[in-house]
Amino acid sequence: MMKPSTMRPNDWFKLACRVLGMWQLVDTAGYALSLFNIAAGLARVPESYSLLSYLVQMIGSFAIALVLLLGAPIIADIFYPDPPVDDGDKQKPFDSDAPTI
């Protein structure tokens, strides 16, 4: 029998951000490899692209990955803030210091 998940929606959102961040890092590696191949002369740049366009794409993909990986807690708190704590139940009643009869 499986136990129910103890993860809150905020935790799931953080996990999703980090998974997408890792995906972006893999994407960045693909652009870096293409950039290396073109710079080393192992591949030709397609007519509609340039070496600089691959570099910009790689840097942009890496920046998105960093934001998703490092900023996951902040992003999750924006979309799934913690519910306010209700301290009303924890306060002592006004006459709690009175002796009992």
C-alpha positions as CSV (number, residue, x, y, z in Angstrom):
1,M,0.0,0.0,0.0
2,M,1.4,3.4,-1.0
3,K,1.6,6.2,1.5
4,P,0.1,9.5,0.4
5,S,2.5,12.1,-0.7
6,T,3.6,14.7,1.9
7,M,4.7,17.1,-0.8
8,R,2.8,20.4,-0.9
9,P,2.0,22.1,-4.2
10,N,4.9,24.5,-3.6
11,D,7.3,21.6,-3.4
12,W,5.9,20.0,-6.6
13,F,6.3,23.4,-8.4
14,K,10.0,23.7,-7.2
15,L,10.6,20.2,-8.5
16,A,9.1,21.0,-11.8
17,C,11.2,24.2,-12.1
18,R,14.3,22.2,-11.4
19,V,13.5,19.5,-13.9
20,L,12.8,22.1,-16.6
21,G,16.1,23.7,-15.6
22,M,18.0,20.5,-16.1
23,W,16.3,20.1,-19.5
24,Q,17.5,23.6,-20.4
25,L,21.1,22.6,-19.4
26,V,20.8,19.6,-21.8
27,D,19.6,22.0,-24.5
28,T,22.5,24.3,-23.7
29,A,24.9,21.4,-24.2
30,G,23.5,20.7,-27.6
31,Y,24.0,24.3,-28.7
32,A,27.5,24.3,-27.2
33,L,28.3,21.1,-29.2
34,S,27.0,22.7,-32.4
35,L,29.0,25.9,-31.7
36,F,32.1,23.8,-31.2
37,N,31.6,21.8,-34.4
38,I,31.1,25.0,-36.4
39,A,34.1,26.8,-34.9
40,A,36.3,23.7,-35.4
41,G,35.2,23.5,-39.0
42,L,33.5,20.1,-38.6
43,A,30.2,21.5,-39.7
44,R,28.9,24.3,-41.9
45,V,26.6,27.0,-40.6
46,P,23.2,26.8,-42.3
47,E,22.5,29.8,-44.6
48,S,19.8,31.2,-42.3
49,Y,22.1,31.1,-39.2
50,S,25.4,32.4,-38.1
51,L,28.0,31.4,-35.5
52,L,26.9,34.3,-33.4
53,S,23.3,33.1,-33.4
54,Y,24.4,29.8,-31.9
55,L,26.4,31.6,-29.3
56,V,23.4,33.8,-28.3
57,Q,21.1,30.8,-28.2
58,M,23.5,28.9,-26.0
59,I,23.9,31.8,-23.6
60,G,20.2,32.4,-23.5
61,S,19.4,28.7,-22.8
62,F,22.0,28.7,-20.1
63,A,20.6,31.8,-18.4
64,I,17.1,30.3,-18.4
65,A,18.5,27.1,-16.9
66,L,20.2,29.1,-14.1
67,V,17.0,31.0,-13.3
68,L,15.0,27.8,-13.2
69,L,17.5,25.9,-11.1
70,L,18.6,28.6,-8.7
71,G,15.4,30.5,-8.5
72,A,13.0,27.6,-8.1
73,P,12.1,28.5,-4.4
74,I,11.5,32.1,-5.2
75,I,9.4,31.3,-8.3
76,A,7.4,28.7,-6.4
77,D,6.7,31.1,-3.6
78,I,5.3,33.6,-6.1
79,F,2.8,31.1,-7.6
80,Y,2.2,29.0,-4.4
81,P,2.7,31.2,-1.3
82,D,2.5,29.5,2.0
83,P,-1.0,30.0,3.6
84,P,-1.2,32.5,6.4
85,V,-0.8,31.0,9.8
86,D,-3.9,31.4,12.0
87,D,-2.6,32.2,15.5
88,G,-6.1,32.7,16.8
89,D,-6.4,29.1,18.0
90,K,-3.1,29.2,19.9
91,Q,-3.8,32.4,21.9
92,K,-4.8,31.9,25.5
93,P,-8.3,33.0,26.4
94,F,-8.5,36.3,28.3
95,D,-9.4,34.6,31.6
96,S,-6.9,31.7,31.4
97,D,-4.9,33.0,34.3
98,A,-7.9,32.9,36.6
99,P,-8.0,30.1,39.0
100,T,-10.4,27.3,38.4
101,I,-13.2,26.7,40.9
